[in-house]
Amino acid sequence: MDVSDVSLTRASIHEASIIHEMQVKAFLPLLQKYQDYDTSPANEPVERIVSRLNQPITDYYFIMMSSISVGAVRIVRLQNNAFRVSPIFILPEYQGLGIAQKVFELLERQYEAARRWELDTILQERGNCYLYEKLGYRRTGKSEVINDKMTIVFYEKPMSDCAEQWDIL
């Protein structure tokens, strides 16, 4: 499979159960590893996804590769042309193929008005941190200890016309 075949397809409210099933499958290994039962997307009820899909500030997309749904991503529109990725996930059998990197490229093209992107991830998942940093995200300095095994770290990425802000931070 070729990552040039990766595309995004807008999800509808009628597909909440499909997103939920994929989300559980994608996050279950992390839930088992970190036992973060209160915060893990693998432990969320389908109603939480329905609620998010109903939010006017939320866009959900299926991540497609050669017409196969391999994951999903939710984009939240914040104030001042800022956008948040929460969550993004790729099914385990498709991880490590460069799909997420391609998804971020597609998102940045689709949301060209974005002045800033935000996301968070698990500090202990070095591969995730490496990916986001490689894509230009920088740690904000904010973190949240979930339990003795897991800490969430927050990232942001300023876009072109505000990139010079980083020089003074």
N, C-alpha and C positions, 0 to 999 in steps of 0.2 A: 504494500500500500504506500501511496505517495502523499506526503503532506500538502502537495500543491492541490490535492483534491479536497482539502478541508474547507468547509463553508459553515455559515451560521443560518439556521432556519428559526424564525420567530415561533415560540411556543404559545399555545393558547390555554385557557383555563381548563379545557376538556382534556388536556394532556398532563395535568398535575400528577396523576397516579403513575404515569410513565416516568416523569422526572423523579418522583419520590423513589420508585423502584431502583432507578439508576444511581441516585444519590446514596441510598443505603448500601448498594453494592460497592460503590466507589470509596465510601468513607468507613465501611465496616472494619477493614484492617487497622485503620488509625484508632477507631473506638476500642478495639481489642487491645491495641498496644498501649494507649494512654488512659483508658478507662475514664474518659471525660463524658460521663453519661448525661450531664446537664447541658453541655455545650455542643456535643457532636452532631453534625448534620445526619449521621447514620441513625440517630436516636430521635429525630424529629418526626412528628406525625404528619401525614399527608395534608392535614388541614393547615399546617404552617405554610406549605408551598402554595396552597390555594389562596391563603391570605395575601401572600407576597404577589402572586399573579394578579390579584385584584387591586394592588396598589397602583395608582396612576403614575408614580415615579419609578416603577420597576419595569424592566424589559427582561424577559427570559428567552434564551435561545438554546436550541439543540445544537450541539457540535456534531457536524456531519462529516463523514469521510467516505467517499465513494458511495453515497446514498445510505450509509449505515449510521445510526445514532451511536456515537462513541462517548458522549458526555453532554454536559450542559453548563451554561454560565448565566448568571443573573447580573444585570447592570442596574445600579440605583443612581438616579439623577439627584445630585445634591445641589446646593446653592452655588452661585457664581461659576457656572460651567464646570463644576467638579463632578466626577463620576466615581462610583465605588463598585468594585468587582467582589461579589459576595453571594454565593460561593461560585467557584469554578471547579469542575471535576471531570476527570477522564476515567472511563471504566478501566479496571486493573489490566485487562488484557491488551489495552491500547496505550498504556502509559510508557513513557520513555522513547516515543517515536518522533518527538518534536511537534506534536499536535498543539499543545498549550502555547508554545511560542508562536505558532501560526495564528492561533485564535487571538492573541493579543495584538498581532499585526492587523488582523481584520477589524478588531474592535476600534483600534486607533484610527483606522481609515473611516469606519462607519460613524464614529462620534468625533468628527474632525473639529467640532467646536470646543472640545474638552481643553480646559486650561490645566487641569490636574486630575490625576487618577489616584485612587486609594485602594488598598487591600490589606489583609492581614493573613498571617500563616503561623504555623507551629515552628517555633525557634529550633526545636530538636530535629525537624525535618530539613536537614542541610540541603538536600536536592531542591526543595521548594525555594528556600532562601537564595540559593545560587541562581536558580532560574530567574526569579524576580529581579535580583541585582544585575544579572546579565542583561535584562530587558530595560534597565535604567531606573528601576525603583530604588529608593533609598529609605533606610530605616528612619522613622520619625523620632525615635528615642522613647516612644510610648510602648509599654509592654504590660501584659496582664498574666499573672501566674494563675493557672487553672487548677493545678494540683502539683504534687511533688515530682511528677514525671513530665509535665507539659507547661510551656509558657507560650502565649500568643504574642507575636511582635507585629507592629504596624508599619506599613510602608506607604510612600507616596511617590508619584512621578510627576514633576512639573512638565508641561508641554512647551514647545518651542519658544513662544514669546515671553514666557516667564521663567525659562531655565536659568537665566542669570541670577535669579533670587538665591540660588544655592551658593553662590560665591560669598554672600554675606551671612549665611546661616552658620 
